[in-house]
Amino acid sequence: MQRLQAQLQFLTEIDKMKDVFRRNVTIKARRQENDAEHSWHMALCALVLAEYAPPGADVGRAIAMALVHDLVEVYAGDTFCYDQAGNATKAAREQAAADRIFGMLPEDQGAKYRALWEEFDAMDTPDSQFAAAVDRLQPFILNVNTQGHTWRLGQITRAQLENRLAPIAKWMPALWPTVSAMIDEAVQQDLLPGG
């Protein structure tokens, strides 16, 4: 009974992901996307694009990483990837949040999900490399379909975007020519204000 109570408490707590808003907006409604939507969309991207995963990647594990990778943001908040000041404190904030969120679960589950979260951040296995590449692709898709909403807000340059999308080029190389062409089109349409 104590195990189940801990699991239910965790499941209740992670509902707060629906109230952690990101800079990206949804394609149709143009409202801010929340962390739960991002994780769900990223998991589906991994499922649909499984054929482009790096050799040896376990797509099921990558999907699990997609679902847990932002749980810490319930307490740490979402840090905009181009925010230098926010990124300077991100690791410490997220480590403290990981202690708290994964510590709510029974010890075996907490350790398992925290290990997935840590593996995702390390990007040193085929599973985590695929998950990281998909994590970069999902907001790219949103930006392309919202006239560069987030890129415009942050005055993002092509160089910054290409640096951010480097995991796609490295770990999903079959997708890179298409992504690169989409970047070219975004520049031509002045969706990347920094050129």
C-alpha positions in Angstrom: 0.0 0.0 0.0 2.9 2.4 0.8 4.4 1.7 -2.7 1.1 2.5 -4.4 0.6 5.7 -2.4 4.1 6.9 -3.4 3.4 6.1 -7.1 0.0 7.9 -7.0 1.6 10.9 -5.2 4.3 11.1 -8.0 1.6 10.8 -10.7 -0.3 13.6 -9.1 2.8 15.8 -8.8 3.9 15.3 -12.4 0.6 16.7 -13.6 2.2 20.1 -12.8 4.1 19.6 -16.1 1.0 20.9 -17.8 1.6 24.2 -16.1 5.2 24.6 -17.1 5.2 26.7 -20.2 7.9 26.8 -22.9 8.7 29.5 -25.3 7.4 27.5 -28.3 3.8 27.9 -29.3 1.4 25.3 -30.7 0.9 25.3 -34.4 -2.8 25.9 -34.5 -3.7 27.8 -31.4 -0.5 29.8 -31.2 -0.5 29.4 -27.4 2.5 28.4 -25.4 3.3 24.7 -25.4 3.6 23.1 -22.0 6.2 20.6 -20.9 3.7 17.7 -21.0 2.8 18.5 -24.6 6.4 18.7 -25.6 7.2 15.4 -24.0 4.3 13.7 -25.6 5.1 15.2 -29.0 8.7 14.2 -28.7 7.8 10.6 -27.8 5.6 10.4 -30.9 8.4 11.9 -33.0 10.7 9.1 -31.7 8.1 6.5 -32.5 7.4 7.8 -36.0 11.0 8.5 -36.9 12.4 5.2 -35.4 13.8 4.2 -38.8 16.3 7.1 -38.6 17.6 6.2 -35.1 21.3 5.6 -34.7 22.5 2.0 -35.1 21.9 0.1 -31.9 19.3 2.5 -30.5 16.4 1.0 -28.5 13.5 3.2 -29.6 11.4 2.1 -26.5 14.1 3.4 -24.2 14.4 6.6 -26.2 10.6 7.1 -25.8 10.9 6.5 -22.1 13.6 9.2 -22.0 11.3 11.5 -23.9 8.7 11.0 -21.2 11.0 11.6 -18.2 13.5 14.1 -19.6 11.7 17.2 -18.5 10.0 15.9 -15.3 12.6 18.0 -13.3 11.1 21.1 -14.8 8.1 20.7 -12.4 10.5 22.3 -9.8 13.3 23.7 -11.9 11.2 25.4 -14.6 11.9 25.4 -18.3 15.2 27.1 -19.3 15.1 28.6 -22.8 17.9 26.8 -24.7 19.4 30.1 -25.8 19.3 31.8 -22.4 22.9 32.0 -21.3 22.2 33.2 -17.7 19.5 30.6 -17.2 21.7 27.9 -18.5 24.5 28.8 -16.1 22.4 27.7 -13.2 20.3 25.0 -15.0 22.4 22.0 -14.0 22.3 22.8 -10.2 18.6 23.6 -10.3 17.8 20.4 -12.2 19.9 18.2 -10.0 18.0 19.4 -6.9 14.7 19.0 -8.7 15.7 15.4 -9.7 16.5 14.6 -6.1 13.0 15.7 -5.2 10.9 14.4 -8.1 12.5 11.0 -8.5 12.8 10.7 -4.7 9.0 10.6 -4.5 8.9 7.2 -6.1 9.7 3.8 -4.6 13.4 3.5 -4.6 13.7 1.0 -7.5 11.5 3.1 -9.8 13.1 6.4 -8.7 16.6 5.0 -9.5 15.4 3.6 -12.8 13.8 6.8 -14.0 16.6 9.0 -12.7 19.1 6.9 -14.6 17.1 7.4 -17.8 17.1 11.2 -17.1 20.8 11.2 -16.5 21.5 9.1 -19.6 19.5 11.5 -21.7 21.5 14.4 -20.5 24.8 12.6 -21.0 24.0 11.8 -24.7 26.6 9.1 -24.7 24.5 6.0 -25.8 22.6 5.4 -29.0 19.3 5.6 -27.1 20.1 9.0 -25.6 21.6 10.3 -28.8 18.4 9.5 -30.6 16.3 11.0 -27.9 18.4 14.2 -27.8 18.2 14.6 -31.6 14.4 14.2 -31.5 14.3 16.7 -28.6 16.0 19.3 -30.9 13.7 18.3 -33.9 10.4 18.8 -32.1 10.7 22.5 -31.4 12.2 23.0 -34.8 9.0 21.6 -36.4 7.0 24.0 -34.3 9.1 27.0 -35.2 8.9 26.2 -38.9 5.2 26.0 -38.7 4.7 29.2 -36.6 6.7 31.5 -38.8 9.7 31.3 -36.5 7.9 32.4 -33.4 10.5 31.5 -30.9 13.4 32.3 -33.2 12.0 35.8 -33.6 11.5 36.3 -29.8 15.0 35.3 -29.1 16.6 37.0 -32.2 18.1 33.6 -33.0 20.7 33.5 -35.8 21.2 30.7 -38.3 24.5 29.8 -36.6 22.8 29.5 -33.2 20.1 27.3 -34.7 22.5 25.1 -36.6 24.6 24.6 -33.4 21.4 23.7 -31.5 20.4 21.2 -34.2 23.9 19.6 -34.4 22.7 16.4 -32.7 20.3 15.8 -35.6 23.1 16.1 -38.2 25.3 13.9 -36.1 22.9 11.1 -34.9 20.1 11.2 -37.5 22.2 12.1 -40.6 19.6 10.9 -43.1 17.3 13.7 -41.9 19.9 16.5 -42.1 19.6 17.4 -45.8 15.9 18.0 -45.3 16.4 19.9 -42.0 19.1 22.0 -43.7 16.9 22.8 -46.6 14.2 23.9 -44.2 16.7 26.2 -42.5 17.6 27.7 -45.9 13.9 28.3 -46.5 13.5 29.9 -43.0 16.4 32.3 -43.8 14.9 33.2 -47.2 11.5 33.9 -45.5 13.3 36.0 -42.8 12.1 33.7 -40.1 15.5 33.8 -38.5 15.9 37.5 -37.8 19.6 37.1 -37.0 20.2 35.8 -40.5 
